[in-house]
């Protein structure tokens, strides 16, 4: 995906921007900005892209995105085709220096500073920490002035001490994008999401980008850090996970709907990506 630079418009009276957006489906492109971001999904499900990470998401998904790492949330065709579907997200944007750079040099703030360095890979928050932070974020929307600053500092302190966080993008991920580049990868991204259940060939996606198959493979790997085939499998398995946790359909049917014409290949790819069989994943999710 080719990310776009986004300028965050913060009201002049606040250094911390808190916005709740509601629409039929998520429309923001793969983008990045220098501000830190905390995003809480209130409604909807689909795919979350952070750097080179591709995962499915649902309501309650909570992510902290560091400075300049590309990210976006996308709905699949099942959501988009549903006229009653709603996508709602609460987002907080703030510059690292919202309270001054010297703040992070204080010994009491060393854990927060380390957390913000980790956030350059994007961080997923789970468990009790997610529940606590979600409540604090909903309260943050109603606050202003010093109360908003105090709550944000409390959120960062809570996150910096939690064990219920995990990095999203790989440790070696580097934002290699520039504003001058084309939208080639973004077209591929949309093509994959819109045609998950169909056959997607290297010939098709390279034609979309006006590149030869060999040139496209080099381009995709240089921009995302992964092979196109790996990316396609991650998106398809993420889609299969969504079906597994929301229905009792049989594994073979799910495999074919996710774009696999071989149950054996689906099982191999699922186990390789999720480290569990489809049934184990389903049972583990329901147990949680």
Beta strands, then each sheet from edge to edge (+ up, - down):
strand 1: 4-5
strand 2: 16-23
strand 3: 31-32
strand 4: 36-43
strand 5: 46-50
strand 6: 53-57
strand 7: 62-65
strand 8: 71-74
strand 9: 87-94
strand 10: 123-125
strand 11: 165-167
sheet 1: 1+ 3+
sheet 2: 2+ 9- 4+ 7- 10+ 11-
sheet 3: 6+ 5- 8+
end
